[in-house]
Amino acid sequence: MTPLDAINLLESDINDTDYDLTDCVEAVQVLIDSGTIYHLQGYYQRLASDMFDEGLVTMPESTPL
């Protein structure tokens, strides 16, 4: 999954798709791992923070440039 795919998944209406929580977690992890999360609106960063607090995603050892 590319960062663009991840954004499109998170922006889609989850009620009208075959996506589930696992897909959303994977999408957020892709955004974290690629560093894209730091260039997006605060919504994505808050979502990642909440998922991190719940133990659903992990933060990288270092922040990519």
Secondary structure by P-SEA (a helix, b strand, c coil): ccaaaaaaaaacccccccccaaaaaaaaaaaaaacccccccaaaaaaaaaaaaaccccccccccc
